[in-house]
Structure formats: C-alpha cells, structure tokens
C-alpha cells in the first residue's frame, strides 16, 4: 500500500471514530431530551392538578360562605322571632309553686340563654313578666 493509501486509511479511521463519538453524543442528547420531556409532562400534570384542587377548594369556600350567610338569615328571620315569641309568653304565675314551676323556670332560663347566645335583637312579644330575682 502506498503512503497515500495509508493516509486515507488513517483519515477514514479518524472520521469513523469522530462519527461514532457524534452518534454517542446524539444518543446522550436524545436521552436527556426525553428525560426533560417527561419532567415537563410531570410538571404540567402537577400544575393542572393543583389548579383543579384550587378550583374545588375555592368552590367549597364560596359554598361555605354562602351557607354561613343563609344561616345568619335563618337565625334572623326564623329563630330570633320564634325565641322572642316564646320568651314573650313567660309568666311564672301561670304555674303553681313547686316542681312544675321550677321546671318552667329552668326551661325559660335555657330559652333566654339561647336567645342571648344567638345575639337576637328581636323585641319580645308580648312583653314578658319579669323573672323572679335569682334567675
């Protein structure tokens, strides 16, 4: 073989080695790109899941807030007038002294406590007989 043939042969071997190196580098880049795509897909999935949960919790908060307002309306429109009517009917003289009157006083003490706990401002109708001292 002539020197020119050996020179071409060494150039060819060098080129083959370079091409093999490039193939390895490309394969490495493809693997890294695929790994990056999987990570990006995972991040996108997590963000979408987070948005779904955030939307659900915002909806639940809105519903709870709406329910709280409805409960306040119910308290103002129903419970307070009902308690005002019950408390307005208070008349300890309608019961004979004894156990029956004590039970009556105890029930009305609980009703007064509930009326105050609900922070009702509805006027009592009819005007109640004042409770005896000590209750």
Secondary structure as GFF3:
##gff-version 3
##sequence-region A 1 135
A	DSSP	alpha_helix	3	74	.	.	.	ID=ss1
A	DSSP	pi_helix	75	79	.	.	.	ID=ss2
A	DSSP	alpha_helix	80	88	.	.	.	ID=ss3
A	DSSP	three_ten_helix	92	94	.	.	.	ID=ss4
A	DSSP	alpha_helix	99	117	.	.	.	ID=ss5
###
